[in-house]
């Protein structure tokens, strides 16, 4: 484990940036996971410990979106429960994590999403549309829950796409719902990792303090600046994430 002084400086600063990115888009774990590994944790313990900060950031983000009237939780219970059920499966698979192939698959999916965001921006900026039938939404969010339980990186971006393009939410409201779903999924996954004794609490809480501040700043900005601002943040994050996943950054 590296020195405590490095921990006290690097973890909160990295956490602040990751919390900001995660709240508006996703893939902040591409910053936090490498840092936890650099500070001395094996990959599986880093993956588990990372969930502490994710939980804290989403508590703050959900509270902030709700306070500013940008979180419409009505009608999200079925998809939230589907995501939670999927996260149980994913977290069980992640106890012994081997993610090399998965990283490249996710990178390819992000490149596809980047094209969609650039070619058809109106789909991301439109007002809320009609919801899809539950027989479409529930399997979709169950699959996303499996992924979110397995490895956190990128889950926010995929949830945003599913909420906007698949479920009919507008982008700002989708951000609030996304953070609510991630909060529930992360709580379930964290409980499983705790059961297996894979959490390093000092690192997790130090990182999480920064993530909570970043989440608060990001949620306020999303509400104030609107969908166009959020869309461009997501585009930048998706591009960076795809490059990072293909090049093995942080692995």
C-alpha positions as CSV (number, residue, x, y, z in Angstrom):
1,X,0.0,0.0,0.0
2,X,1.3,3.4,-0.9
3,X,1.9,6.2,1.7
4,X,-1.0,7.8,3.6
5,X,-0.1,11.2,2.4
6,X,-0.5,10.1,-1.2
7,X,-3.8,8.5,-0.3
8,X,-5.2,11.6,1.3
9,X,-4.3,13.7,-1.7
10,X,-4.9,11.4,-4.7
11,X,-8.1,9.6,-3.6
12,X,-10.3,12.7,-2.9
13,X,-9.2,14.5,-6.0
14,X,-9.7,11.5,-8.2
15,X,-13.0,10.8,-6.5
16,X,-14.2,14.4,-7.1
17,X,-13.6,14.1,-10.9
18,X,-15.0,10.6,-11.0
19,X,-18.1,11.6,-9.1
20,X,-18.7,14.5,-11.5
21,X,-18.3,12.3,-14.6
22,X,-20.4,9.5,-13.2
23,X,-23.3,11.7,-12.3
24,X,-23.5,13.4,-15.7
25,X,-22.5,10.4,-17.8
26,X,-20.6,7.4,-16.5
27,X,-17.2,5.6,-16.7
28,X,-15.7,7.5,-13.7
29,X,-14.6,4.1,-12.6
30,X,-12.1,4.1,-15.4
31,X,-10.3,6.7,-13.2
32,X,-11.0,5.2,-9.7
33,X,-10.2,1.6,-10.5
34,X,-6.7,2.3,-11.8
35,X,-6.0,4.5,-8.8
36,X,-7.1,1.9,-6.3
37,X,-4.9,-0.7,-8.0
38,X,-2.0,1.8,-8.0
39,X,-2.5,2.3,-4.3
40,X,-1.9,-1.4,-3.8
41,X,-5.2,-3.3,-4.1
42,X,-5.6,-6.4,-6.3
43,X,-8.1,-6.0,-9.2
44,X,-10.9,-7.9,-7.5
45,X,-10.6,-5.9,-4.2
46,X,-10.3,-2.7,-6.2
47,X,-13.5,-3.5,-8.1
48,X,-15.3,-4.2,-4.8
49,X,-13.9,-1.2,-2.9
50,X,-14.8,1.1,-5.8
51,X,-18.5,0.5,-5.0
52,X,-18.2,2.5,-1.7
53,X,-17.5,5.7,-3.5
54,X,-20.1,5.0,-6.1
55,X,-22.8,4.4,-3.4
56,X,-21.9,7.7,-1.7
57,X,-21.9,9.7,-4.9
58,X,-25.3,8.4,-6.0
59,X,-26.9,9.1,-2.6
60,X,-25.8,12.8,-3.0
61,X,-26.8,12.9,-6.7
62,X,-30.2,11.5,-6.1
63,X,-30.8,13.9,-3.2
64,X,-29.7,16.9,-5.4
65,X,-31.8,15.9,-8.4
66,X,-34.8,15.4,-6.2
67,X,-34.3,18.6,-4.4
68,X,-34.3,20.5,-7.7
69,X,-37.4,18.7,-9.1
70,X,-35.4,16.8,-11.7
71,X,-36.0,13.3,-10.5
72,X,-39.3,11.7,-11.5
73,X,-39.2,8.3,-9.7
74,X,-42.8,7.4,-10.6
75,X,-43.0,4.4,-12.8
76,X,-39.4,3.4,-12.4
77,X,-39.9,0.7,-9.7
78,X,-40.3,-2.2,-12.2
79,X,-37.1,-1.3,-14.1
80,X,-35.2,-0.6,-10.8
81,X,-36.2,-4.0,-9.4
82,X,-35.2,-5.7,-12.7
83,X,-31.8,-4.0,-12.5
84,X,-31.4,-5.1,-8.9
85,X,-32.2,-8.7,-9.8
86,X,-29.6,-8.5,-12.5
87,X,-27.0,-7.0,-10.2
88,X,-27.2,-10.0,-7.9
89,X,-26.2,-12.2,-10.8
90,X,-23.5,-9.8,-11.9
91,X,-21.9,-9.3,-8.5
92,X,-21.8,-13.0,-7.9
93,X,-19.9,-13.4,-11.2
94,X,-17.5,-10.6,-10.3
95,X,-16.1,-12.2,-7.2
96,X,-13.5,-13.7,-9.5
97,X,-13.1,-11.1,-12.2
98,X,-11.6,-11.6,-15.6
99,X,-12.5,-8.6,-17.7
100,X,-10.0,-8.3,-20.7
101,X,-12.4,-9.4,-23.4
102,X,-15.3,-7.6,-21.7
103,X,-13.4,-4.3,-21.9
104,X,-13.1,-4.5,-25.6
105,X,-16.7,-5.4,-26.1
106,X,-17.8,-2.4,-24.0
107,X,-15.4,-0.2,-26.0
108,X,-17.0,-1.3,-29.3
109,X,-20.5,-0.6,-27.9
110,X,-19.4,2.9,-26.8
111,X,-18.2,3.7,-30.2
112,X,-21.6,2.7,-31.6
113,X,-23.2,4.9,-29.1
114,X,-20.9,7.8,-30.0
115,X,-22.0,7.6,-33.6
116,X,-25.7,7.6,-32.5
117,X,-25.2,10.7,-30.4
118,X,-23.4,12.6,-33.1
119,X,-25.6,11.5,-36.1
120,X,-29.0,11.8,-34.4
121,X,-28.6,14.4,-31.6
122,X,-32.3,15.2,-31.6
123,X,-33.1,11.8,-30.0
124,X,-31.0,12.8,-27.0
125,X,-32.4,16.4,-26.7
126,X,-36.1,15.6,-27.2
127,X,-38.7,16.0,-24.5
128,X,-39.9,12.9,-22.8
129,X,-41.7,10.4,-25.1
130,X,-44.0,7.5,-24.6
131,X,-42.7,4.7,-22.3
132,X,-42.0,1.2,-23.8
133,X,-44.0,-1.8,-22.7
134,X,-42.7,-3.6,-19.6
135,X,-41.9,-6.7,-21.5
136,X,-39.3,-4.7,-23.4
137,X,-38.0,-2.6,-20.5
138,X,-37.7,-5.3,-17.8
139,X,-35.3,-7.6,-19.8
140,X,-33.3,-4.6,-20.9
141,X,-32.7,-3.3,-17.4
142,X,-32.1,-6.8,-16.0
143,X,-29.3,-7.1,-18.5
144,X,-27.9,-3.7,-17.5
145,X,-28.1,-4.8,-13.8
146,X,-26.1,-7.9,-14.6
147,X,-23.4,-5.7,-16.1
148,X,-23.6,-3.1,-13.3
149,X,-23.1,-5.8,-10.7
150,X,-20.3,-7.4,-12.6
151,X,-18.1,-4.3,-13.3
152,X,-19.1,-0.7,-12.6
153,X,-17.2,1.0,-15.4
154,X,-19.6,2.4,-18.1
155,X,-22.9,1.4,-16.5
156,X,-24.1,5.0,-16.2
157,X,-23.6,5.6,-20.0
158,X,-25.5,2.4,-20.9
159,X,-28.3,3.3,-18.5
160,X,-28.6,6.8,-19.9
161,X,-29.0,5.3,-23.4
162,X,-31.6,2.8,-22.2
163,X,-33.6,5.5,-20.4
164,X,-33.5,8.0,-23.2
165,X,-33.7,5.8,-26.3
166,X,-35.4,2.8,-24.8
167,X,-37.7,4.1,-22.1
168,X,-38.5,7.6,-23.4
169,X,-37.1,9.9,-20.6
170,X,-35.6,13.3,-21.5
171,X,-31.9,13.5,-20.8
172,X,-31.9,15.5,-17.6
173,X,-34.6,13.4,-16.0
174,X,-32.9,10.3,-17.2
175,X,-29.8,11.4,-15.4
176,X,-31.8,11.5,-12.1
177,X,-33.4,8.1,-12.7
178,X,-30.0,6.7,-13.8
179,X,-28.4,7.7,-10.5
180,X,-31.3,6.3,-8.6
181,X,-31.0,2.9,-10.3
182,X,-27.2,2.9,-9.9
183,X,-27.7,3.7,-6.2
184,X,-30.0,0.7,-5.7
185,X,-27.8,-1.7,-7.8
186,X,-24.6,-0.6,-6.1
187,X,-26.1,-1.1,-2.6
188,X,-27.0,-4.7,-3.5
189,X,-23.6,-5.4,-5.1
190,X,-21.7,-3.8,-2.2
191,X,-23.6,-6.0,0.3
192,X,-22.3,-9.1,-1.7
193,X,-18.8,-7.8,-1.7
194,X,-19.0,-7.1,2.0
195,X,-20.1,-10.7,2.6
196,X,-17.0,-11.9,0.8
197,X,-14.8,-9.5,2.8
198,X,-13.5,-7.7,-0.3
199,X,-13.9,-4.0,0.9
200,X,-11.0,-1.9,1.9
201,X,-12.9,0.7,3.9
202,X,-10.3,3.4,4.4
203,X,-9.6,3.7,0.7
204,X,-13.3,3.4,-0.2
205,X,-14.5,6.1,2.2
206,X,-11.6,8.5,1.3
207,X,-12.4,8.1,-2.4
208,X,-16.1,8.4,-1.7
209,X,-15.8,11.7,0.1
210,X,-14.4,13.2,-3.2
211,X,-17.1,11.5,-5.3
212,X,-19.9,12.9,-3.1
213,X,-18.7,16.4,-3.7
214,X,-18.3,15.8,-7.5
215,X,-21.8,14.4,-7.6
216,X,-23.3,17.4,-5.9
217,X,-21.6,19.8,-8.3
218,X,-22.6,17.7,-11.4
219,X,-26.2,17.3,-10.5
220,X,-26.6,21.1,-9.9
221,X,-25.0,21.8,-13.3
222,X,-27.2,19.3,-15.1
223,X,-30.3,21.0,-13.7
224,X,-29.0,24.5,-14.5
225,X,-27.5,23.9,-18.0
226,X,-30.0,21.4,-19.4
227,X,-29.9,18.5,-21.9
228,X,-27.4,20.0,-24.5
229,X,-24.7,20.5,-21.9
230,X,-25.3,17.0,-20.5
231,X,-25.1,15.5,-24.1
232,X,-21.7,17.1,-24.8
233,X,-20.3,15.8,-21.5
234,X,-21.6,12.3,-22.4
235,X,-20.0,12.5,-25.8
236,X,-16.6,13.5,-24.4
237,X,-16.8,10.8,-21.7
238,X,-17.9,8.1,-24.2
239,X,-15.0,8.9,-26.5
240,X,-12.4,8.9,-23.7
241,X,-13.9,5.6,-22.3
242,X,-13.8,3.8,-25.7
243,X,-10.2,4.8,-26.1
244,X,-9.3,3.8,-22.6
245,X,-11.0,0.4,-22.9
246,X,-9.3,-0.4,-26.2
247,X,-5.9,0.7,-25.1
248,X,-6.1,-1.1,-21.8
249,X,-5.8,2.1,-19.7
250,X,-5.9,1.3,-16.1
251,X,-5.7,-2.5,-16.6
